[in-house]
Amino acid sequence: MEVKLNEFAPATFSTLPIRHKTLITYRSIYRCHIEKAIGHLDLTEVKRTHIQEIIAPLPPQTSQTTLAVLKSIYREALAQELVEHSPAHGVKGQKVIVAPRKFLTWEEVDKRRFGKYTTQIRFLALHGLRWSEAVALTEDDIRDGRIHVTKSVHGQTKSRAGVRVVPLVSEFKPFPTTRRPLRKVLAPHGITIHSLRHTYAYLLKTKGVHVTTAQRLLGHSDPKITLAIYTQVLDTEIDDTGLMLRSFIGNEKSGIAPRVA
């Protein structure tokens, strides 16, 4: 039975167990990078080399997502016994290199003012909610000194781990319905809305909150994501560590005097 990729893929997307936002992304990726290149081929005609030629020139993140789309399509094709093997199996996309994100510590956020959105920005920095979660928040979600995160502006939270309870520690004010206003006031400080999640994670780290607890508070499904943030080190931490160690062993015994800048 011959089935064109362009016939099979659209029907498959609607059956995948993915969020609506991810579905939109998959359809866009397919339309931009797959449809014209190999969509006219039968499922059995697509070769590993076709896929490699498609993803090779793409930026790393787009490459990885395009490969994920094709793997999802062929996973379903295998389940329906339309193909005997997946041409996407074993293909590797470009490695995504994540540069350390710039963020402000809570002390830096606390000293600054962000116009009429100061309350909302402080709220994000002290609770670690994603913007999509914060904008969906209502007064009914805040009770007994806790924030009950159960939804996002897209409907569901990013993952099952996104459904969580976070201690309430600052005032809540409703958020604007678009990211634009907060982006505008944060830009002069060199940070983004997402940077405020790093502020929260770093605050948890410096206050001795265990990484597994932080993972739950941040709504991360993968502990590696939390660890990546927890292992971020500021220059001040290196200097503080030096002071701590010199104090521990005793400068007079070590014979090493601390350098004065």
Sequence and secondary structure as in RCSB ss.txt:
>XXXX:A:sequence
MEVKLNEFAPATFSTLPIRHKTLITYRSIYRCHIEKAIGHLDLTEVKRTHIQEIIAPLPPQTSQTTLAVLKSIYR
EALAQELVEHSPAHGVKGQKVIVAPRKFLTWEEVDKRRFGKYTTQIRFLALHGLRWSEAVALTEDDIRDGRIHVT
KSVHGQTKSRAGVRVVPLVSEFKPFPTTRRPLRKVLAPHGITIHSLRHTYAYLLKTKGVHVTTAQRLLGHSDPKI
TLAIYTQVLDTEIDDTGLMLRSFIGNEKSGIAPRVA
>XXXX:A:secstr
   BHHHHHHHHHTTSS  HHHHHHHHHHIIIIIHHHHTTSBGGG  HHHHHHHHTTS HHHHHHHHHHHHHHHH
HHHHTTS SS TTTT               HHHHHH   GGGHHHHHHHHHH   HHHHTT  GGGEETTEEEE 
 BTTBS SSGGG EEEE  S      SSSHHHHHHHGGGT  TTHHHHHHHHHHHHTT  HHHHHHHHT SSHHH
HHHHHT   HHHHHHHHHHHHHHH HHHHT      
